[in-house]
Amino acid sequence: MINFNTIKIYCSGCSSLLYEYHKAGSGLLVKCYKDRIKEDYTRGDLRCPKCGSEFARERMIHGKPAHKIIQGKVYVKT
Ligand SMILES: [Zn+2]
């Protein structure tokens, strides 16, 4: 049984809220699976809607579409 925590992901440049996300486990956030993004506050283009900073790249991870986080571009609050 996997425990999911709802976390909030913010732009490290301007502190805009980007995603609310259901994260498995407590490790460093390296990716967001698309089907676990609970609320998406971006325009879906992997950029901060406020400052335009690119914070993730589209990747297939374990066969599922995901957003690979660019380290240093976001921070997380639980
Ligand atoms: Zn920003």
N, CA, C, O and the ligand as a Tripos MOL2 file, in Angstrom:
@<TRIPOS>MOLECULE
protein
  313   311    79     0     0
PROTEIN
NO_CHARGES

@<TRIPOS>ATOM
      1 N           0.8480   -1.1940    0.0000 N.3       1 MET1
      2 CA          0.0000    0.0000    0.0000 C.3       1 MET1
      3 C           0.8820    1.2420    0.0000 C.2       1 MET1
      4 O           1.7220    1.4310    0.8800 O.2       1 MET1
      5 N           0.6740    2.0660   -0.9870 N.am      2 ILE2
      6 CA          1.4790    3.2840   -1.1020 C.3       2 ILE2
      7 C           0.7550    4.4320   -0.4010 C.2       2 ILE2
      8 O          -0.4520    4.6090   -0.5630 O.2       2 ILE2
      9 N           1.4900    5.1910    0.3610 N.am      3 ASN3
     10 CA          0.9230    6.3970    0.9600 C.3       3 ASN3
     11 C           1.1530    7.5910    0.0510 C.2       3 ASN3
     12 O           2.2770    7.8530   -0.3780 O.2       3 ASN3
     13 N           0.0810    8.3100   -0.2370 N.am      4 PHE4
     14 CA          0.2030    9.5180   -1.0400 C.3       4 PHE4
     15 C           0.0530   10.7410   -0.1470 C.2       4 PHE4
     16 O          -0.8640   10.8270    0.6690 O.2       4 PHE4
     17 N           0.9610   11.6730   -0.3160 N.am      5 ASN5
     18 CA          0.8520   12.9490    0.3710 C.3       5 ASN5
     19 C           0.4760   14.0090   -0.6500 C.2       5 ASN5
     20 O           1.0190   14.0340   -1.7540 O.2       5 ASN5
     21 N          -0.4490   14.8800   -0.2840 N.am      6 THR6
     22 CA         -0.7440   16.0080   -1.1600 C.3       6 THR6
     23 C           0.2520   17.1130   -0.8490 C.2       6 THR6
     24 O           0.3110   17.6270    0.2680 O.2       6 THR6
     25 N           1.0280   17.4640   -1.8580 N.am      7 ILE7
     26 CA          2.0140   18.5250   -1.6940 C.3       7 ILE7
     27 C           1.6780   19.6740   -2.6380 C.2       7 ILE7
     28 O           0.9460   19.4960   -3.6110 O.2       7 ILE7
     29 N           2.2180   20.8460   -2.3440 N.am      8 LYS8
     30 CA          2.0830   21.9870   -3.2320 C.3       8 LYS8
     31 C           3.4530   22.3220   -3.7980 C.2       8 LYS8
     32 O           4.4480   22.3680   -3.0750 O.2       8 LYS8
     33 N           3.4860   22.5530   -5.0940 N.am      9 ILE9
     34 CA          4.7350   22.8110   -5.7990 C.3       9 ILE9
     35 C           4.7160   24.2640   -6.2630 C.2       9 ILE9
     36 O           3.7870   24.7030   -6.9410 O.2       9 ILE9
     37 N           5.7570   24.9980   -5.8850 N.am     10 TYR10
     38 CA          5.8370   26.4300   -6.1720 C.3      10 TYR10
     39 C           7.0350   26.7450   -7.0420 C.2      10 TYR10
     40 O           8.0460   26.0440   -6.9990 O.2      10 TYR10
     41 N           6.9210   27.8030   -7.8330 N.am     11 CYS11
     42 CA          8.0490   28.3440   -8.5870 C.3      11 CYS11
     43 C           9.0590   28.9470   -7.6280 C.2      11 CYS11
     44 O           8.7010   29.7420   -6.7590 O.2      11 CYS11
     45 N          10.3230   28.5680   -7.7860 N.am     12 SER12
     46 CA         11.3430   29.1240   -6.8870 C.3      12 SER12
     47 C          11.7120   30.5530   -7.2780 C.2      12 SER12
     48 O          12.3240   31.2760   -6.4910 O.2      12 SER12
     49 N          11.3430   30.9590   -8.4870 N.am     13 GLY13
     50 CA         11.6510   32.3220   -8.9100 C.3      13 GLY13
     51 C          10.6980   33.3570   -8.3600 C.2      13 GLY13
     52 O          11.1290   34.4290   -7.9360 O.2      13 GLY13
     53 N           9.3930   33.0530   -8.3590 N.am     14 CYS14
     54 CA          8.4030   34.0650   -7.9750 C.3      14 CYS14
     55 C           7.3670   33.5490   -6.9870 C.2      14 CYS14
     56 O           6.4320   34.2710   -6.6400 O.2      14 CYS14
     57 N           7.5220   32.3050   -6.5270 N.am     15 SER15
     58 CA          6.6510   31.7280   -5.4910 C.3      15 SER15
     59 C           5.2100   31.5070   -5.9460 C.2      15 SER15
     60 O           4.3180   31.3780   -5.1080 O.2      15 SER15
     61 N           4.9670   31.4600   -7.2390 N.am     16 SER16
     62 CA          3.6210   31.1250   -7.7110 C.3      16 SER16
     63 C           3.3400   29.6420   -7.4910 C.2      16 SER16
     64 O           4.2150   28.7950   -7.6720 O.2      16 SER16
     65 N           2.0990   29.3450   -7.0970 N.am     17 LEU17
     66 CA          1.6790   27.9520   -6.9790 C.3      17 LEU17
     67 C           1.5210   27.3620   -8.3770 C.2      17 LEU17
     68 O           0.8390   27.9330   -9.2280 O.2      17 LEU17
     69 N           2.1640   26.2020   -8.6080 N.am     18 LEU18
     70 CA          2.1370   25.5540   -9.9240 C.3      18 LEU18
     71 C           1.2070   24.3490   -9.9390 C.2      18 LEU18
     72 O           0.2890   24.2690  -10.7550 O.2      18 LEU18
     73 N           1.4580   23.4050   -9.0190 N.am     19 TYR19
     74 CA          0.6440   22.1860   -8.9670 C.3      19 TYR19
     75 C           0.2980   21.8520   -7.5270 C.2      19 TYR19
     76 O           1.0570   22.1410   -6.6020 O.2      19 TYR19
     77 N          -0.8690   21.2350   -7.3580 N.am     20 GLU20
     78 CA         -1.0950   20.3920   -6.1880 C.3      20 GLU20
     79 C          -0.9640   18.9650   -6.6930 C.2      20 GLU20
     80 O          -1.5220   18.6060   -7.7300 O.2      20 GLU20
     81 N          -0.2220   18.1580   -5.9500 N.am     21 TYR21
     82 CA          0.2190   16.8770   -6.4870 C.3      21 TYR21
     83 C           0.1400   15.8010   -5.4190 C.2      21 TYR21
     84 O           0.4320   16.0430   -4.2480 O.2      21 TYR21
     85 N          -0.2600   14.6100   -5.8400 N.am     22 HIS22
     86 CA         -0.2820   13.4480   -4.9550 C.3      22 HIS22
     87 C           1.0390   12.7200   -5.0800 C.2      22 HIS22
     88 O           1.2710   11.9920   -6.0450 O.2      22 HIS22
     89 N           1.8990   12.9190   -4.1040 N.am     23 LYS23
     90 CA          3.2470   12.3500   -4.1560 C.3      23 LYS23
     91 C           3.3200   11.0760   -3.3350 C.2      23 LYS23
     92 O           2.8110   11.0000   -2.2170 O.2      23 LYS23
     93 N           3.9730   10.0680   -3.9280 N.am     24 ALA24
     94 CA          4.2080    8.8180   -3.2050 C.3      24 ALA24
     95 C           5.5180    8.9340   -2.4320 C.2      24 ALA24
     96 O           6.5290    9.3780   -2.9770 O.2      24 ALA24
     97 N           5.4970    8.5400   -1.1790 N.am     25 GLY25
     98 CA          6.7190    8.5310   -0.3800 C.3      25 GLY25
     99 C           7.1720    9.9280   -0.0040 C.2      25 GLY25
    100 O           6.4980   10.9180   -0.2880 O.2      25 GLY25
    101 N           8.3250    9.9890    0.6400 N.am     26 SER26
    102 CA          8.7730   11.2480    1.2160 C.3      26 SER26
    103 C          10.0840   11.7470    0.6170 C.2      26 SER26
    104 O          10.6740   12.6980    1.1290 O.2      26 SER26
    105 N          10.5430   11.1180   -0.4600 N.am     27 GLY27
    106 CA         11.8270   11.5080   -1.0400 C.3      27 GLY27
    107 C          11.7570   12.8260   -1.7980 C.2      27 GLY27
    108 O          10.7100   13.4680   -1.8790 O.2      27 GLY27
    109 N          12.8960   13.2050   -2.3460 N.am     28 LEU28
    110 CA         13.0040   14.4060   -3.1550 C.3      28 LEU28
    111 C          12.0570   14.3270   -4.3510 C.2      28 LEU28
    112 O          11.9130   13.2720   -4.9680 O.2      28 LEU28
    113 N          11.4240   15.4300   -4.6680 N.am     29 LEU29
    114 CA         10.5530   15.4690   -5.8420 C.3      29 LEU29
    115 C          11.4040   15.5700   -7.1070 C.2      29 LEU29
    116 O          12.0800   16.5740   -7.3290 O.2      29 LEU29
    117 N          11.3660   14.5270   -7.9300 N.am     30 VAL30
    118 CA         12.1160   14.5610   -9.1910 C.3      30 VAL30
    119 C          11.1960   14.5370  -10.4040 C.2      30 VAL30
    120 O          11.5990   14.9070  -11.5070 O.2      30 VAL30
    121 N           9.9480   14.0970  -10.1920 N.am     31 LYS31
    122 CA          9.0150   13.9890  -11.3110 C.3      31 LYS31
    123 C           7.5970   14.1170  -10.8010 C.2      31 LYS31
    124 O           7.3070   13.8650   -9.6310 O.2      31 LYS31
    125 N           6.7130   14.5200  -11.7170 N.am     32 CYS32
    126 CA          5.2820   14.5080  -11.4330 C.3      32 CYS32
    127 C           4.6170   13.6540  -12.4960 C.2      32 CYS32
    128 O           4.6800   13.9790  -13.6820 O.2      32 CYS32
    129 N           3.9820   12.5700  -12.0890 N.am     33 TYR33
    130 CA          3.1500   11.8350  -13.0340 C.3      33 TYR33
    131 C           1.8920   12.6450  -13.3050 C.2      33 TYR33
    132 O           1.2630   13.1800  -12.3920 O.2      33 TYR33
    133 N           1.5410   12.7200  -14.5990 N.am     34 LYS34
    134 CA          0.4120   13.5800  -14.9710 C.3      34 LYS34
    135 C          -0.8770   13.1740  -14.2730 C.2      34 LYS34
    136 O          -1.6790   14.0230  -13.8850 O.2      34 LYS34
    137 N          -1.0710   11.8530  -14.1170 N.am     35 ASP35
    138 CA         -2.3490   11.4140  -13.5300 C.3      35 ASP35
    139 C          -2.4120   11.6320  -12.0220 C.2      35 ASP35
    140 O          -3.4470   11.3810  -11.4050 O.2      35 ASP35
    141 N          -1.3200   12.0940  -11.4260 N.am     36 ARG36
    142 CA         -1.3650   12.3890   -9.9940 C.3      36 ARG36
    143 C          -1.3660   13.8960   -9.7040 C.2      36 ARG36
    144 O          -1.3480   14.3110   -8.5450 O.2      36 ARG36
    145 N          -1.3870   14.7030  -10.7610 N.am     37 ILE37
    146 CA         -1.5160   16.1490  -10.5520 C.3      37 ILE37
    147 C          -2.9750   16.4350  -10.2210 C.2      37 ILE37
    148 O          -3.8700   16.2060  -11.0350 O.2      37 ILE37
    149 N          -3.1950   16.9390   -9.0150 N.am     38 LYS38
    150 CA         -4.5590   17.1210   -8.5260 C.3      38 LYS38
    151 C          -5.1350   18.4370   -9.0370 C.2      38 LYS38
    152 O          -6.2740   18.4840   -9.5000 O.2      38 LYS38
    153 N          -4.3540   19.4920   -8.9540 N.am     39 GLU39
    154 CA         -4.7470   20.7900   -9.4990 C.3      39 GLU39
    155 C          -3.5690   21.3490  -10.2720 C.2      39 GLU39
    156 O          -2.4360   21.3370   -9.7910 O.2      39 GLU39
    157 N          -3.8370   21.8340  -11.4580 N.am     40 ASP40
    158 CA         -2.7900   22.4140  -12.3020 C.3      40 ASP40
    159 C          -3.0720   23.9040  -12.4440 C.2      40 ASP40
    160 O          -4.0710   24.3000  -13.0450 O.2      40 ASP40
    161 N          -2.1930   24.7220  -11.8920 N.am     41 TYR41
    162 CA         -2.3790   26.1740  -11.9380 C.3      41 TYR41
    163 C          -1.5970   26.8270  -13.0740 C.2      41 TYR41
    164 O          -1.5870   28.0490  -13.2180 O.2      41 TYR41
    165 N          -0.9340   25.9800  -13.8850 N.am     42 THR42
    166 CA         -0.1850   26.5030  -15.0220 C.3      42 THR42
    167 C          -1.0670   26.4700  -16.2680 C.2      42 THR42
    168 O          -2.2320   26.0780  -16.2020 O.2      42 THR42
    169 N          -0.5110   26.8800  -17.3920 N.am     43 ARG43
    170 CA         -1.2270   26.7660  -18.6630 C.3      43 ARG43
    171 C          -0.9300   25.4390  -19.3420 C.2      43 ARG43
    172 O          -1.2590   25.2550  -20.5140 O.2      43 ARG43
    173 N          -0.3120   24.5140  -18.6190 N.am     44 GLY44
    174 CA         -0.0070   23.2000  -19.1720 C.3      44 GLY44
    175 C           1.2100   23.1880  -20.0710 C.2      44 GLY44
    176 O           1.4220   22.2300  -20.8140 O.2      44 GLY44
    177 N           2.0200   24.2460  -20.0160 N.am     45 ASP45
    178 CA          3.1860   24.3330  -20.9050 C.3      45 ASP45
    179 C           4.5100   24.1710  -20.1530 C.2      45 ASP45
    180 O           5.5780   24.4800  -20.6810 O.2      45 ASP45
    181 N           4.4200   23.6770  -18.9010 N.am     46 LEU46
    182 CA          5.5970   23.3960  -18.0700 C.3      46 LEU46
    183 C           6.3820   24.6650  -17.7250 C.2      46 LEU46
    184 O           7.5700   24.6110  -17.4080 O.2      46 LEU46
    185 N           5.6940   25.7990  -17.7960 N.am     47 ARG47
    186 CA          6.3070   27.0690  -17.4140 C.3      47 ARG47
    187 C           5.4680   27.7260  -16.3290 C.2      47 ARG47
    188 O           4.2530   27.5440  -16.2540 O.2      47 ARG47
    189 N           6.1550   28.4940  -15.4910 N.am     48 CYS48
    190 CA          5.4400   29.2670  -14.4830 C.3      48 CYS48
    191 C           4.5250   30.2740  -15.1860 C.2      48 CYS48
    192 O           4.9820   31.0150  -16.0570 O.2      48 CYS48
    193 N           3.2230   30.3120  -14.8150 N.am     49 PRO49
    194 CA          2.3030   31.2330  -15.5030 C.3      49 PRO49
    195 C           2.6070   32.7000  -15.2080 C.2      49 PRO49
    196 O           2.1650   33.5850  -15.9410 O.2      49 PRO49
    197 N           3.3580   32.9610  -14.1430 N.am     50 LYS50
    198 CA          3.6330   34.3420  -13.7580 C.3      50 LYS50
    199 C           4.9540   34.8570  -14.3460 C.2      50 LYS50
    200 O           4.9810   35.9070  -14.9880 O.2      50 LYS50
    201 N           6.0500   34.1160  -14.1270 N.am     51 CYS51
    202 CA          7.3620   34.6290  -14.5540 C.3      51 CYS51
    203 C           7.9010   33.9130  -15.7970 C.2      51 CYS51
    204 O           8.9290   34.3220  -16.3380 O.2      51 CYS51
    205 N           7.2240   32.8480  -16.2630 N.am     52 GLY52
    206 CA          7.6320   32.1880  -17.4960 C.3      52 GLY52
    207 C           8.7910   31.2260  -17.3570 C.2      52 GLY52
    208 O           9.2660   30.6910  -18.3590 O.2      52 GLY52
    209 N           9.2630   30.9890  -16.1370 N.am     53 SER53
    210 CA         10.3820   30.0830  -15.9200 C.3      53 SER53
    211 C           9.9870   28.6470  -16.2510 C.2      53 SER53
    212 O           8.9570   28.1630  -15.7820 O.2      53 SER53
    213 N          10.7970   27.9660  -17.0550 N.am     54 GLU54
    214 CA         10.5330   26.5610  -17.3740 C.3      54 GLU54
    215 C          10.9590   25.7170  -16.1810 C.2      54 GLU54
    216 O          12.1010   25.8030  -15.7300 O.2      54 GLU54
    217 N          10.0380   24.8980  -15.6680 N.am     55 PHE55
    218 CA         10.3580   24.1510  -14.4410 C.3      55 PHE55
    219 C          10.3540   22.6370  -14.6280 C.2      55 PHE55
    220 O          10.7070   21.9060  -13.7020 O.2      55 PHE55
    221 N           9.9610   22.1490  -15.8080 N.am     56 ALA56
    222 CA          9.8940   20.6950  -16.0070 C.3      56 ALA56
    223 C           9.9710   20.3760  -17.4930 C.2      56 ALA56
    224 O           9.7810   21.2410  -18.3480 O.2      56 ALA56
    225 N          10.2580   19.1060  -17.7730 N.am     57 ARG57
    226 CA         10.3100   18.6020  -19.1480 C.3      57 ARG57
    227 C           9.4140   17.3760  -19.2540 C.2      57 ARG57
    228 O           9.3130   16.5890  -18.3130 O.2      57 ARG57
    229 N           8.7590   17.2170  -20.4120 N.am     58 GLU58
    230 CA          7.9250   16.0400  -20.6670 C.3      58 GLU58
    231 C           8.8160   14.8080  -20.8160 C.2      58 GLU58
    232 O           9.7880   14.8170  -21.5720 O.2      58 GLU58
    233 N           8.4710   13.7560  -20.0880 N.am     59 ARG59
    234 CA          9.1990   12.4990  -20.1860 C.3      59 ARG59
    235 C           8.2200   11.3540  -19.9860 C.2      59 ARG59
    236 O           7.1960   11.5090  -19.3210 O.2      59 ARG59
    237 N           8.5410   10.2060  -20.5650 N.am     60 MET60
    238 CA          7.8800    8.9720  -20.1800 C.3      60 MET60
    239 C           8.7340    8.3400  -19.0850 C.2      60 MET60
    240 O           9.9170    8.0800  -19.3000 O.2      60 MET60
    241 N           8.1520    8.0930  -17.9200 N.am     61 ILE61
    242 CA          8.8830    7.4830  -16.8110 C.3      61 ILE61
    243 C           8.1120    6.2410  -16.3800 C.2      61 ILE61
    244 O           6.9370    6.3200  -16.0230 O.2      61 ILE61
    245 N           8.7930    5.0840  -16.4190 N.am     62 HIS62
    246 CA          8.1400    3.7980  -16.1460 C.3      62 HIS62
    247 C           6.8830    3.6410  -17.0030 C.2      62 HIS62
    248 O           5.8720    3.1130  -16.5390 O.2      62 HIS62
    249 N           6.9520    4.1030  -18.2540 N.am     63 GLY63
    250 CA          5.8540    3.9180  -19.1920 C.3      63 GLY63
    251 C           4.6720    4.8360  -18.9930 C.2      63 GLY63
    252 O           3.6270    4.6500  -19.6160 O.2      63 GLY63
    253 N           4.8270    5.8380  -18.1230 N.am     64 LYS64
    254 CA          3.7320    6.7680  -17.8700 C.3      64 LYS64
    255 C           4.1710    8.1860  -18.1930 C.2      64 LYS64
    256 O           5.3140    8.5590  -17.9260 O.2      64 LYS64
    257 N           3.2580    8.9900  -18.7750 N.am     65 PRO65
    258 CA          3.6270   10.3770  -19.0480 C.3      65 PRO65
    259 C           3.8760   11.1470  -17.7530 C.2      65 PRO65
    260 O           3.0900   11.0740  -16.8090 O.2      65 PRO65
    261 N           4.9700   11.8780  -17.7290 N.am     66 ALA66
    262 CA          5.3820   12.5570  -16.5080 C.3      66 ALA66
    263 C           6.0670   13.8730  -16.8570 C.2      66 ALA66
    264 O           6.4980   14.1020  -17.9870 O.2      66 ALA66
    265 N           6.1470   14.7230  -15.8440 N.am     67 HIS67
    266 CA          6.9010   15.9600  -15.9440 C.3      67 HIS67
    267 C           8.1390   15.8090  -15.0780 C.2      67 HIS67
    268 O           8.0370   15.7130  -13.8550 O.2      67 HIS67
    269 N           9.3020   15.7880  -15.7020 N.am     68 LYS68
    270 CA         10.5390   15.6850  -14.9380 C.3      68 LYS68
    271 C          10.9300   17.0750  -14.4570 C.2      68 LYS68
    272 O          11.1310   17.9900  -15.2550 O.2      68 LYS68
    273 N          11.0320   17.2160  -13.1610 N.am     69 ILE69
    274 CA         11.2930   18.5220  -12.5570 C.3      69 ILE69
    275 C          12.7420   18.9390  -12.8110 C.2      69 ILE69
    276 O          13.6620   18.1360  -12.6570 O.2      69 ILE69
    277 N          12.9360   20.1900  -13.1990 N.am     70 ILE70
    278 CA         14.2870   20.7400  -13.3220 C.3      70 ILE70
    279 C          14.6920   21.2340  -11.9320 C.2      70 ILE70
    280 O          14.1040   22.1700  -11.3910 O.2      70 ILE70
    281 N          15.7160   20.5750  -11.3690 N.am     71 GLN71
    282 CA         16.0640   20.8600   -9.9810 C.3      71 GLN71
    283 C          16.4490   22.3310   -9.8040 C.2      71 GLN71
    284 O          17.1420   22.9200  -10.6340 O.2      71 GLN71
    285 N          15.9790   22.8960   -8.7040 N.am     72 GLY72
    286 CA         16.2390   24.2930   -8.3990 C.3      72 GLY72
    287 C          15.1720   25.2400   -8.9040 C.2      72 GLY72
    288 O          15.1500   26.4100   -8.5220 O.2      72 GLY72
    289 N          14.2830   24.7470   -9.7610 N.am     73 LYS73
    290 CA         13.2580   25.6210  -10.3350 C.3      73 LYS73
    291 C          11.9820   25.6710   -9.5070 C.2      73 LYS73
    292 O          11.1530   26.5650   -9.6780 O.2      73 LYS73
    293 N          11.8340   24.7060   -8.6130 N.am     74 VAL74
    294 CA         10.6280   24.6600   -7.7910 C.3      74 VAL74
    295 C          11.0030   24.3740   -6.3410 C.2      74 VAL74
    296 O          12.0980   23.8980   -6.0420 O.2      74 VAL74
    297 N          10.0640   24.6770   -5.4530 N.am     75 TYR75
    298 CA         10.1610   24.1690   -4.0940 C.3      75 TYR75
    299 C           8.8020   23.6280   -3.6830 C.2      75 TYR75
    300 O           7.7860   23.9010   -4.3220 O.2      75 TYR75
    301 N           8.8050   22.8690   -2.6220 N.am     76 VAL76
    302 CA          7.6310   22.0720   -2.2500 C.3      76 VAL76
    303 C           7.2310   22.3950   -0.8200 C.2      76 VAL76
    304 O           8.0720   22.5730    0.0610 O.2      76 VAL76
    305 N           5.9350   22.4660   -0.6200 N.am     77 LYS77
    306 CA          5.4050   22.5380    0.7490 C.3      77 LYS77
    307 C           4.3690   21.4390    0.9140 C.2      77 LYS77
    308 O           3.6200   21.1310   -0.0130 O.2      77 LYS77
    309 N           4.3340   20.8560    2.0980 N.am     78 THR78
    310 CA          3.3570   19.7970    2.3600 C.3      78 THR78
    311 C           2.1250   20.3930    3.0310 C.2      78 THR78
    312 O           1.1780   19.6690    3.3380 O.2      78 THR78
    313 ZN          7.5750   31.9830  -11.4350 Zn       79 ZN79
@<TRIPOS>BOND
     1     1     2 1
     2     2     3 1
     3     3     4 2
     4     3     5 am
     5     5     6 1
     6     6     7 1
     7     7     8 2
     8     7     9 am
     9     9    10 1
    10    10    11 1
    11    11    12 2
    12    11    13 am
    13    13    14 1
    14    14    15 1
    15    15    16 2
    16    15    17 am
    17    17    18 1
    18    18    19 1
    19    19    20 2
    20    19    21 am
    21    21    22 1
    22    22    23 1
    23    23    24 2
    24    23    25 am
    25    25    26 1
    26    26    27 1
    27    27    28 2
    28    27    29 am
    29    29    30 1
    30    30    31 1
    31    31    32 2
    32    31    33 am
    33    33    34 1
    34    34    35 1
    35    35    36 2
    36    35    37 am
    37    37    38 1
    38    38    39 1
    39    39    40 2
    40    39    41 am
    41    41    42 1
    42    42    43 1
    43    43    44 2
    44    43    45 am
    45    45    46 1
    46    46    47 1
    47    47    48 2
    48    47    49 am
    49    49    50 1
    50    50    51 1
    51    51    52 2
    52    51    53 am
    53    53    54 1
    54    54    55 1
    55    55    56 2
    56    55    57 am
    57    57    58 1
    58    58    59 1
    59    59    60 2
    60    59    61 am
    61    61    62 1
    62    62    63 1
    63    63    64 2
    64    63    65 am
    65    65    66 1
    66    66    67 1
    67    67    68 2
    68    67    69 am
    69    69    70 1
    70    70    71 1
    71    71    72 2
    72    71    73 am
    73    73    74 1
    74    74    75 1
    75    75    76 2
    76    75    77 am
    77    77    78 1
    78    78    79 1
    79    79    80 2
    80    79    81 am
    81    81    82 1
    82    82    83 1
    83    83    84 2
    84    83    85 am
    85    85    86 1
    86    86    87 1
    87    87    88 2
    88    87    89 am
    89    89    90 1
    90    90    91 1
    91    91    92 2
    92    91    93 am
    93    93    94 1
    94    94    95 1
    95    95    96 2
    96    95    97 am
    97    97    98 1
    98    98    99 1
    99    99   100 2
   100    99   101 am
   101   101   102 1
   102   102   103 1
   103   103   104 2
   104   103   105 am
   105   105   106 1
   106   106   107 1
   107   107   108 2
   108   107   109 am
   109   109   110 1
   110   110   111 1
   111   111   112 2
   112   111   113 am
   113   113   114 1
   114   114   115 1
   115   115   116 2
   116   115   117 am
   117   117   118 1
   118   118   119 1
   119   119   120 2
   120   119   121 am
   121   121   122 1
   122   122   123 1
   123   123   124 2
   124   123   125 am
   125   125   126 1
   126   126   127 1
   127   127   128 2
   128   127   129 am
   129   129   130 1
   130   130   131 1
   131   131   132 2
   132   131   133 am
   133   133   134 1
   134   134   135 1
   135   135   136 2
   136   135   137 am
   137   137   138 1
   138   138   139 1
   139   139   140 2
   140   139   141 am
   141   141   142 1
   142   142   143 1
   143   143   144 2
   144   143   145 am
   145   145   146 1
   146   146   147 1
   147   147   148 2
   148   147   149 am
   149   149   150 1
   150   150   151 1
   151   151   152 2
   152   151   153 am
   153   153   154 1
   154   154   155 1
   155   155   156 2
   156   155   157 am
   157   157   158 1
   158   158   159 1
   159   159   160 2
   160   159   161 am
   161   161   162 1
   162   162   163 1
   163   163   164 2
   164   163   165 am
   165   165   166 1
   166   166   167 1
   167   167   168 2
   168   167   169 am
   169   169   170 1
   170   170   171 1
   171   171   172 2
   172   171   173 am
   173   173   174 1
   174   174   175 1
   175   175   176 2
   176   175   177 am
   177   177   178 1
   178   178   179 1
   179   179   180 2
   180   179   181 am
   181   181   182 1
   182   182   183 1
   183   183   184 2
   184   183   185 am
   185   185   186 1
   186   186   187 1
   187   187   188 2
   188   187   189 am
   189   189   190 1
   190   190   191 1
   191   191   192 2
   192   191   193 am
   193   193   194 1
   194   194   195 1
   195   195   196 2
   196   195   197 am
   197   197   198 1
   198   198   199 1
   199   199   200 2
   200   199   201 am
   201   201   202 1
   202   202   203 1
   203   203   204 2
   204   203   205 am
   205   205   206 1
   206   206   207 1
   207   207   208 2
   208   207   209 am
   209   209   210 1
   210   210   211 1
   211   211   212 2
   212   211   213 am
   213   213   214 1
   214   214   215 1
   215   215   216 2
   216   215   217 am
   217   217   218 1
   218   218   219 1
   219   219   220 2
   220   219   221 am
   221   221   222 1
   222   222   223 1
   223   223   224 2
   224   223   225 am
   225   225   226 1
   226   226   227 1
   227   227   228 2
   228   227   229 am
   229   229   230 1
   230   230   231 1
   231   231   232 2
   232   231   233 am
   233   233   234 1
   234   234   235 1
   235   235   236 2
   236   235   237 am
   237   237   238 1
   238   238   239 1
   239   239   240 2
   240   239   241 am
   241   241   242 1
   242   242   243 1
   243   243   244 2
   244   243   245 am
   245   245   246 1
   246   246   247 1
   247   247   248 2
   248   247   249 am
   249   249   250 1
   250   250   251 1
   251   251   252 2
   252   251   253 am
   253   253   254 1
   254   254   255 1
   255   255   256 2
   256   255   257 am
   257   257   258 1
   258   258   259 1
   259   259   260 2
   260   259   261 am
   261   261   262 1
   262   262   263 1
   263   263   264 2
   264   263   265 am
   265   265   266 1
   266   266   267 1
   267   267   268 2
   268   267   269 am
   269   269   270 1
   270   270   271 1
   271   271   272 2
   272   271   273 am
   273   273   274 1
   274   274   275 1
   275   275   276 2
   276   275   277 am
   277   277   278 1
   278   278   279 1
   279   279   280 2
   280   279   281 am
   281   281   282 1
   282   282   283 1
   283   283   284 2
   284   283   285 am
   285   285   286 1
   286   286   287 1
   287   287   288 2
   288   287   289 am
   289   289   290 1
   290   290   291 1
   291   291   292 2
   292   291   293 am
   293   293   294 1
   294   294   295 1
   295   295   296 2
   296   295   297 am
   297   297   298 1
   298   298   299 1
   299   299   300 2
   300   299   301 am
   301   301   302 1
   302   302   303 1
   303   303   304 2
   304   303   305 am
   305   305   306 1
   306   306   307 1
   307   307   308 2
   308   307   309 am
   309   309   310 1
   310   310   311 1
   311   311   312 2
@<TRIPOS>SUBSTRUCTURE
     1 MET1         2 RESIDUE 1 A MET
     2 ILE2         6 RESIDUE 1 A ILE
     3 ASN3        10 RESIDUE 1 A ASN
     4 PHE4        14 RESIDUE 1 A PHE
     5 ASN5        18 RESIDUE 1 A ASN
     6 THR6        22 RESIDUE 1 A THR
     7 ILE7        26 RESIDUE 1 A ILE
     8 LYS8        30 RESIDUE 1 A LYS
     9 ILE9        34 RESIDUE 1 A ILE
    10 TYR10       38 RESIDUE 1 A TYR
    11 CYS11       42 RESIDUE 1 A CYS
    12 SER12       46 RESIDUE 1 A SER
    13 GLY13       50 RESIDUE 1 A GLY
    14 CYS14       54 RESIDUE 1 A CYS
    15 SER15       58 RESIDUE 1 A SER
    16 SER16       62 RESIDUE 1 A SER
    17 LEU17       66 RESIDUE 1 A LEU
    18 LEU18       70 RESIDUE 1 A LEU
    19 TYR19       74 RESIDUE 1 A TYR
    20 GLU20       78 RESIDUE 1 A GLU
    21 TYR21       82 RESIDUE 1 A TYR
    22 HIS22       86 RESIDUE 1 A HIS
    23 LYS23       90 RESIDUE 1 A LYS
    24 ALA24       94 RESIDUE 1 A ALA
    25 GLY25       98 RESIDUE 1 A GLY
    26 SER26      102 RESIDUE 1 A SER
    27 GLY27      106 RESIDUE 1 A GLY
    28 LEU28      110 RESIDUE 1 A LEU
    29 LEU29      114 RESIDUE 1 A LEU
    30 VAL30      118 RESIDUE 1 A VAL
    31 LYS31      122 RESIDUE 1 A LYS
    32 CYS32      126 RESIDUE 1 A CYS
    33 TYR33      130 RESIDUE 1 A TYR
    34 LYS34      134 RESIDUE 1 A LYS
    35 ASP35      138 RESIDUE 1 A ASP
    36 ARG36      142 RESIDUE 1 A ARG
    37 ILE37      146 RESIDUE 1 A ILE
    38 LYS38      150 RESIDUE 1 A LYS
    39 GLU39      154 RESIDUE 1 A GLU
    40 ASP40      158 RESIDUE 1 A ASP
    41 TYR41      162 RESIDUE 1 A TYR
    42 THR42      166 RESIDUE 1 A THR
    43 ARG43      170 RESIDUE 1 A ARG
    44 GLY44      174 RESIDUE 1 A GLY
    45 ASP45      178 RESIDUE 1 A ASP
    46 LEU46      182 RESIDUE 1 A LEU
    47 ARG47      186 RESIDUE 1 A ARG
    48 CYS48      190 RESIDUE 1 A CYS
    49 PRO49      194 RESIDUE 1 A PRO
    50 LYS50      198 RESIDUE 1 A LYS
    51 CYS51      202 RESIDUE 1 A CYS
    52 GLY52      206 RESIDUE 1 A GLY
    53 SER53      210 RESIDUE 1 A SER
    54 GLU54      214 RESIDUE 1 A GLU
    55 PHE55      218 RESIDUE 1 A PHE
    56 ALA56      222 RESIDUE 1 A ALA
    57 ARG57      226 RESIDUE 1 A ARG
    58 GLU58      230 RESIDUE 1 A GLU
    59 ARG59      234 RESIDUE 1 A ARG
    60 MET60      238 RESIDUE 1 A MET
    61 ILE61      242 RESIDUE 1 A ILE
    62 HIS62      246 RESIDUE 1 A HIS
    63 GLY63      250 RESIDUE 1 A GLY
    64 LYS64      254 RESIDUE 1 A LYS
    65 PRO65      258 RESIDUE 1 A PRO
    66 ALA66      262 RESIDUE 1 A ALA
    67 HIS67      266 RESIDUE 1 A HIS
    68 LYS68      270 RESIDUE 1 A LYS
    69 ILE69      274 RESIDUE 1 A ILE
    70 ILE70      278 RESIDUE 1 A ILE
    71 GLN71      282 RESIDUE 1 A GLN
    72 GLY72      286 RESIDUE 1 A GLY
    73 LYS73      290 RESIDUE 1 A LYS
    74 VAL74      294 RESIDUE 1 A VAL
    75 TYR75      298 RESIDUE 1 A TYR
    76 VAL76      302 RESIDUE 1 A VAL
    77 LYS77      306 RESIDUE 1 A LYS
    78 THR78      310 RESIDUE 1 A THR
    79 ZN79       313 GROUP 0 **** ****
